[in-house]
């Protein structure tokens, strides 16, 4: 594991945020702070942290909604919720949305550090597992960026591969266009949205040998891949 662990802390209580930052700084972590869910969402895609720590109850966008949107394009970055809420349904909702751990306020800083290191160790193990997708009669390897059909191998560009990987991970679900743009282009401008649509058109063409495969444009929201 690298020396500096980059943590994004999304917490609207400024005093608590600074206590956590000061403590983790002393332990060799590198901390970026966001004060609400909207800022946290934007900062997440800008900084690509190793781990996300987020309060649940926040203004503008709560932690649950923020993580739900992140998980549409990022399934792997560990996420830990901090919350004063302890109802079982809240805990269950958090895990269903893609949280990896839960810490109830008030908590000890040492416990937070132990949880963070455990999450990162688990993430390292998971990242070493090879991911391979079958899409109808195609096979897709996002590591080598190769798409194969009936012995014919097509090499994908980095962005083609990253878009297709997210469509595969969210099979039959809508992948949010804004999140794709923020993560792969860095901003969600009109021109980048047009560029994304061009990449989608290229992928449709490359997957056209199997008529069961469709990449659907969900107007104003994003794209969904289905295999009929």
N, C-alpha and C positions, 0 to 999 in steps of 0.2 A: 504493500500500500504506500502511496506517495506520502511525502513528509507533511505537506499542507492539505488538510481536508477542508474543502470549500463548502460552507454551510449557508443556505439562504434561510434567514429567520424572518417569518412574517408574523408580526405581533404589534397590536395597536397600543398596548400599555408600554409607554416609553421607558419608564423606570425599570420594569422587568426586562425589557429588551436589552437595555444597557448592562444590567447585571449579568444576563446570559452571555452577552458579547464579551464583556471583560473577563468572565470566568473561562470561556472557551478560547479566547485569545491566549490566555496564560497556558492553556493545554496544547497549544500548537495548531489550533483550528484557525481558519480564515473566515470571518463572518461578514455577510452582507445583510443589511436590515431593510425590510419593507414594512410600511405602517398600516397597510390594508390589503385586502384580497386582490383588488385591481392592480395595484402597484406590484404586488407579489407575483401575479401572473406575468406581467411584462418583464419584471426583473428575472424571473425564472428562465425565460427563453433567451434573455440577453446574456446571462452569466453562466448558464448550464451548470448549476451546483452539483456537488457529489451527493448531497442529502438536503432534503427540505424539512424544516421544522415550522409548523404553522399553528397559530391559535385558531379556534373554531369560530368564536363569536367576534366578528370584526365589522366595521362600517364598510359601505359601498359594495363589498362582495365578501361573503363569509368563507371560512376555510374549506368547507365541504364543496362549495361551488367552484372554488379555485382549483382544488385537486381534481374535481370531476373534469374540468376543462383541460387540465394538464394531462390527464390520463388518456385523453383522446389521441394524443400524439406521442406521449412518453409513458411507457408502461414500466420502466425499469428503475428510474431514480427513486431511492427510498424516501418515504414521506412519514413523518411522525407528527401526530396531532397533540397539541397542548390544550387542555380544556378544564374548565371548572365544572362542566356538565358530566355527570357520571351515570345517567340513565342508560340502561342496557341498549335501548333502541338507538341512542346516539352513538354508542360504541359500535354497534352492528352497522349502522349507516356509514360510519367512517371507513370501516374495513371494506364494505361493499363498493365504496367509491374508489378504493385503491390505496388506502392508507396501509402502512406496514407495521405501525406501532402506535400506541396511545399512552399518554402520560397525564395523569390527573393533577391539577393544581390544588394546593401547593406541592411542589416536588423538590427533592434535593438535587443540587447541581451535579453531584457525583453520579446519581442515578441517570440523569440525562446523558452524561458523557458515556457511561457504560452502554446505554441503549443505542446511542449514535454509533459507537464502534462496532457493536453487534450487527446493526443494520448494514454498515459498510462492508463488514466481513462477508455477510450473506450475499450482498450485491456482487462482490468480487467473484464468489463461487458461481453465482448465476450467470455472470457475464462470460464465463469460460465455457458454458454449454453452447454447443453449436445450434444455430437456429436455421431451419430448413423448411420451406413452405411448398405444399402441393396446391396448385390453383387449377382445378379442372384437370386437363391433360398436360399442363405445364408443371415444371419444377423451378423453383426460384431460390437462389442462394444469395442472401444479402451481404454476406461477408466477401464473396468473390465478385458480387454484382453481376451475376450471370443468370439468364432466364433460358430454359431449355424446353424445346418441344420436338418430339419425334426425332431426337438425335441432333437437331439443329440448335446450336448454342448462340444466343445473342448477348452481347456485352452491353450493360446498361450504364448510363452516366451516373455520377454520384447522386444527383437530385432525383433522377428516375428511380434509382434503387431505394432511396430513402422514402420517397412517396409511396412506392409499391409496398415496402415493408410495413408502413403504417396502415395502408389499406388491408393488408393481410392480417395484421394484429387486431384490426377492428372489423373483421369479416362480418358482413351483413349489418354493420353499424355505420352511422355517418361520422366521417372524420371532419372536424371543424376546419374550414378553410383559413380562418384568421390564425389559428394555432399553427397550421402548416406553414403559413407565410412567416410568422414570427420565428419559428424554429429553424426553417431552412433558408430563408432569405434575410431575416433580421428585421424586417418591417413589413407591414401589410398595405403598402401603397397600391394604387390602382394598377400601375405598370407591372408590379410584381405579381398581382392577381392574374393579369393577362398572361404573364410568363408561366405561372402555375397551370393555367388552362391549356397552354401549349404542351406542357409535359404530360398532362392527363391525356390529351389527344394522341400523343406519341405512344403512351402505354396502351391505350385502347387498340391502336394499330398493331402493336407487337403481340397483343393477346387475342387478336382477331381470328386465329386459326381454330380456336374453340368457341363456337357460337354461344355456348352456355354462360360464358363469362361476360359480365357487363359492369362497367364503371358508370354509375348514375350520378348526374349532377343534381343535387338537392338545392334548389334555387335559394340563394342568399345565406346558405348555411355551410355547405361543403360537398363532399363526395362520398359515395358508398359503393363498395365492390360486392357483387353477388355472383354466385355460380348457380344457375338454374338447374 
